[in-house]
Amino acid sequence: MHDHDFAKVAAIINAFGEQTFGRQLDTLIADIAAFDMSCIFAFRFNAEPHLIHDGYSQTVSRKALSSYMRGGYLLDPFYVACISEHEAGLWRMDELAPDSFFHSDFVISHDIHPCVSSEAGVLIEEIGFVIPLSEGVSATYSLMRNQGQSPFTNTDIVRLKATEPLINAALQAHWKMIQPAGFVPSLAGDDDVETMFLNVFQNQLTGTQRNVARMILRGHSNISIANILNITEGTTKLHRSNIYKRLSISSQTELFQLFINYLSHH
């Protein structure tokens, strides 16, 4: 490390418990790999996330961020990784995402995905550190590049991974000072279906159908859903068809819009 790097680490330490923490962390990491936006969320099962650092550009829609906080996060692979105790470390989004995620409505929605609403264009890539904070609570520190930029290179990833011990220790220390009262892990229900999905479709779909709808919304293909539930692809297609009939819709986009409409009114 150079002398100015030590100064930046000192600035991070001095920012523990302060609103400037994320900005100081960004300043250090930007020297290692350039990025356009960043964010840090604390996640726990069955509860709204806590925004630790808003490093989105000023062009990002606050409405989209609000929709994400109210329930859009349920479709985020980083949220799923955090609540399922995924291995900590630095991950590319495509390493965590379901097989059809990048063709899902979530990825291209201006209404729910904060990054997509940037005037710079649709997000080209997101990588993130998965960081355990306390029992049942994990965080993601995400770095994003917009269209027009190059994806993160393997060299970028190697250099960023070298910072993991520092990022983990710094964020854990910061979290101890800012953790909101009552932000404790919620116990998962027997069927492991998040409350938001239950609320959206509870009067219209069966438990199995809600589970399938959740996976559809998160970007799983029929084959992926069949593998996870240990059923045939034909049975998955039948579930999808019945879901659409019960909701009086005919497409995955309409299913997604029902979810968005619910978020917009709650």
C-alpha positions as CSV (number, residue, x, y, z in Angstrom):
1,M,0.0,0.0,0.0
2,H,1.1,3.6,-0.7
3,D,1.0,6.4,1.9
4,H,-2.2,7.8,0.5
5,D,-3.8,4.4,0.8
6,F,-3.0,4.4,4.6
7,A,-4.7,7.8,4.8
8,K,-7.8,6.4,3.1
9,V,-7.9,3.4,5.5
10,A,-7.6,5.9,8.4
11,A,-10.5,7.9,6.9
12,I,-12.7,4.7,6.8
13,I,-11.9,4.0,10.5
14,N,-12.7,7.5,11.5
15,A,-16.0,7.2,9.7
16,F,-17.2,4.2,11.7
17,G,-20.7,5.0,12.8
18,E,-21.0,8.1,10.5
19,Q,-22.9,8.7,7.3
20,T,-19.7,9.2,5.5
21,F,-18.6,5.6,5.9
22,G,-19.7,4.4,2.5
23,R,-18.3,7.3,0.7
24,Q,-14.9,6.8,2.4
25,L,-15.0,3.1,1.5
26,D,-15.8,3.9,-2.1
27,T,-12.9,6.3,-2.3
28,L,-10.5,3.5,-1.4
29,I,-12.0,0.9,-3.7
30,A,-12.3,3.2,-6.7
31,D,-8.5,3.3,-6.8
32,I,-8.5,-0.5,-7.2
33,A,-11.3,-0.9,-9.8
34,A,-13.4,1.9,-11.3
35,F,-17.2,1.8,-10.9
36,D,-20.1,4.1,-11.6
37,M,-22.4,3.4,-8.6
38,S,-22.3,1.5,-5.3
39,C,-24.6,0.6,-2.5
40,I,-24.5,-1.3,0.8
41,F,-27.6,-3.1,2.1
42,A,-28.0,-5.1,5.3
43,F,-30.4,-8.1,4.7
44,R,-32.2,-10.4,7.0
45,F,-34.9,-13.0,6.3
46,N,-38.5,-11.8,6.1
47,A,-37.9,-8.1,6.7
48,E,-37.2,-4.9,4.8
49,P,-33.5,-4.3,4.2
50,H,-31.5,-1.5,5.8
51,L,-29.8,0.9,3.4
52,I,-26.3,1.5,4.9
53,H,-24.8,3.4,1.9
54,D,-26.5,5.1,-1.0
55,G,-23.8,5.4,-3.7
56,Y,-26.3,5.5,-6.5
57,S,-25.8,8.5,-8.9
58,Q,-28.2,11.4,-8.5
59,T,-29.8,10.4,-11.8
60,V,-31.2,7.2,-10.2
61,S,-34.9,7.4,-9.6
62,R,-35.8,7.7,-5.9
63,K,-39.1,6.1,-6.7
64,A,-37.3,3.0,-8.1
65,L,-35.2,2.8,-5.0
66,S,-38.3,3.2,-2.8
67,S,-40.0,0.3,-4.7
68,Y,-36.9,-1.8,-4.3
69,M,-36.9,-1.2,-0.5
70,R,-40.6,-2.0,-0.2
71,G,-40.3,-5.4,-1.8
72,G,-38.3,-5.4,-5.1
73,Y,-35.3,-6.6,-3.1
74,L,-37.1,-10.0,-2.9
75,L,-36.1,-10.6,-6.5
76,D,-32.5,-9.6,-6.0
77,P,-30.0,-12.5,-6.2
78,F,-27.8,-10.8,-3.6
79,Y,-30.8,-10.7,-1.1
80,V,-31.4,-14.4,-1.8
81,A,-27.7,-15.1,-1.3
82,C,-27.7,-13.3,2.1
83,I,-30.8,-15.0,3.5
84,S,-29.7,-18.4,2.4
85,E,-26.3,-18.2,4.0
86,H,-24.5,-18.3,0.7
87,E,-20.7,-18.4,0.9
88,A,-19.2,-15.0,1.8
89,G,-16.9,-13.3,-0.6
90,L,-17.0,-11.3,-3.9
91,W,-19.4,-12.5,-6.5
92,R,-20.5,-11.5,-10.0
93,M,-24.2,-11.1,-10.3
94,D,-24.4,-13.8,-12.9
95,E,-22.8,-16.3,-10.5
96,L,-25.7,-15.9,-8.1
97,A,-28.6,-15.3,-10.5
98,P,-31.1,-17.9,-11.7
99,D,-30.7,-19.2,-15.3
100,S,-33.2,-16.8,-16.9
101,F,-32.6,-13.8,-14.6
102,F,-31.1,-11.5,-17.2
103,H,-34.2,-11.9,-19.3
104,S,-36.6,-11.2,-16.5
105,D,-38.7,-8.1,-16.1
106,F,-36.8,-7.2,-12.9
107,V,-33.6,-6.6,-14.7
108,I,-35.2,-4.2,-17.3
109,S,-37.7,-2.5,-15.1
110,H,-37.4,1.2,-14.6
111,D,-40.0,0.9,-11.8
112,I,-38.2,-1.3,-9.4
113,H,-34.5,-1.7,-10.3
114,P,-32.6,1.5,-9.2
115,C,-29.7,0.9,-11.5
116,V,-31.8,0.6,-14.6
117,S,-33.3,4.1,-14.0
118,S,-29.9,5.8,-14.4
119,E,-29.7,8.2,-17.4
120,A,-26.4,6.6,-18.2
121,G,-28.3,3.6,-19.4
122,V,-29.0,0.0,-18.4
123,L,-26.5,-1.5,-16.0
124,I,-23.9,-3.5,-17.7
125,E,-22.6,-5.4,-14.7
126,E,-22.9,-5.7,-10.9
127,I,-20.6,-7.4,-8.6
128,G,-20.9,-7.5,-4.8
129,F,-19.3,-8.6,-1.6
130,V,-21.5,-10.9,0.6
131,I,-20.5,-10.0,4.2
132,P,-21.9,-11.7,7.3
133,L,-22.6,-9.0,10.0
134,S,-24.2,-11.0,12.8
135,E,-26.2,-14.2,13.3
136,G,-29.0,-14.1,10.7
137,V,-27.9,-10.8,9.2
138,S,-25.6,-10.3,6.1
139,A,-24.8,-7.3,3.9
140,T,-23.9,-6.8,0.3
141,Y,-21.5,-4.1,-0.9
142,S,-22.3,-3.8,-4.6
143,L,-20.2,-2.1,-7.3
144,M,-21.9,-1.3,-10.6
145,R,-20.8,-0.2,-14.1
146,N,-23.2,1.4,-16.6
147,Q,-23.5,0.7,-20.3
148,G,-20.6,2.2,-22.2
149,Q,-18.1,0.9,-19.7
150,S,-16.2,-2.4,-19.9
151,P,-17.3,-5.3,-17.6
152,F,-15.1,-5.9,-14.5
153,T,-12.0,-7.9,-15.7
154,N,-10.6,-10.9,-14.0
155,T,-7.7,-8.7,-12.9
156,D,-10.2,-6.3,-11.3
157,I,-11.8,-9.2,-9.4
158,V,-8.5,-10.6,-8.1
159,R,-7.5,-7.1,-6.9
160,L,-10.8,-6.5,-5.3
161,K,-10.8,-9.9,-3.6
162,A,-7.6,-8.9,-1.9
163,T,-9.5,-6.2,0.0
164,E,-12.1,-8.6,1.5
165,P,-10.5,-8.8,5.0
166,L,-10.5,-5.0,5.2
167,I,-14.0,-4.5,3.8
168,N,-15.4,-7.2,6.1
169,A,-13.8,-5.9,9.2
170,A,-14.7,-2.3,8.5
171,L,-18.3,-3.0,7.7
172,Q,-18.7,-5.2,10.7
173,A,-17.3,-2.5,13.0
174,H,-19.5,0.1,11.3
175,W,-22.6,-2.0,11.7
176,K,-22.1,-2.5,15.4
177,M,-22.3,1.3,15.8
178,I,-25.3,1.9,13.5
179,Q,-27.4,-1.3,13.8
180,P,-31.0,-0.1,14.2
181,A,-32.8,-1.2,17.4
182,G,-34.9,-4.3,16.7
183,F,-33.0,-5.2,13.5
184,V,-32.6,-8.8,14.5
185,P,-33.1,-11.9,12.3
186,S,-36.7,-13.1,11.8
187,L,-37.3,-16.8,11.9
188,A,-38.1,-18.4,8.6
189,G,-41.5,-20.1,8.2
190,D,-41.8,-23.8,7.4
191,D,-42.4,-23.2,3.7
192,D,-39.7,-20.5,3.5
193,V,-41.9,-18.1,1.5
194,E,-41.2,-14.4,2.2
195,T,-44.1,-12.4,3.6
196,M,-44.3,-10.1,0.7
197,F,-45.1,-12.9,-1.7
198,L,-47.7,-14.3,0.7
199,N,-49.4,-10.9,0.9
200,V,-49.4,-10.3,-2.9
201,F,-51.0,-13.6,-3.8
202,Q,-52.4,-15.1,-0.6
203,N,-56.1,-14.9,-1.6
204,Q,-55.6,-16.2,-5.1
205,L,-52.9,-18.9,-5.2
206,T,-52.1,-22.0,-3.3
207,G,-48.9,-22.4,-1.3
208,T,-47.2,-24.3,-4.1
209,Q,-48.3,-21.8,-6.7
210,R,-47.0,-18.9,-4.6
211,N,-43.7,-20.7,-4.4
212,V,-43.6,-21.2,-8.2
213,A,-44.6,-17.6,-8.8
214,R,-41.8,-16.5,-6.5
215,M,-39.3,-18.4,-8.6
216,I,-40.7,-17.2,-11.9
217,L,-40.4,-13.6,-10.7
218,R,-36.8,-14.2,-9.6
219,G,-35.9,-15.4,-13.0
220,H,-35.9,-19.2,-12.9
221,S,-36.8,-21.0,-16.1
222,N,-39.3,-24.0,-16.1
223,I,-36.3,-26.4,-16.1
224,S,-34.7,-24.6,-13.1
225,I,-38.0,-24.6,-11.2
226,A,-38.5,-28.3,-12.0
227,N,-35.0,-29.2,-10.7
228,I,-35.5,-27.2,-7.5
229,L,-38.9,-28.7,-6.7
230,N,-38.0,-32.1,-7.9
231,I,-40.9,-32.2,-10.4
232,T,-41.1,-32.6,-14.1
233,E,-40.9,-29.7,-16.5
234,G,-44.4,-30.5,-17.6
235,T,-45.7,-30.2,-14.1
236,T,-44.0,-26.8,-13.8
237,K,-45.6,-25.6,-17.0
238,L,-49.0,-26.8,-15.6
239,H,-48.4,-24.8,-12.4
240,R,-47.5,-21.7,-14.5
241,S,-50.6,-22.1,-16.6
242,N,-52.8,-22.4,-13.5
243,I,-51.2,-19.4,-11.9
244,Y,-51.9,-17.3,-14.9
245,K,-55.5,-18.5,-15.0
246,R,-56.1,-17.8,-11.4
247,L,-54.7,-14.3,-11.7
248,S,-56.5,-13.6,-15.0
249,I,-53.2,-12.9,-16.9
250,S,-51.4,-14.5,-19.8
251,S,-47.7,-13.7,-19.5
252,Q,-44.8,-13.4,-17.1
253,T,-44.7,-9.7,-17.7
254,E,-48.2,-9.4,-16.4
255,L,-47.3,-11.4,-13.3
256,F,-44.4,-9.0,-12.7
257,Q,-46.7,-6.0,-13.2
258,L,-49.1,-7.4,-10.5
259,F,-46.2,-7.6,-8.1
260,I,-45.1,-4.0,-9.0
261,N,-48.7,-2.7,-8.6
262,Y,-48.8,-4.2,-5.2
263,L,-45.5,-2.6,-4.2
264,S,-46.8,0.8,-5.5
265,H,-49.8,0.7,-3.2
266,H,-48.3,-0.6,0.0
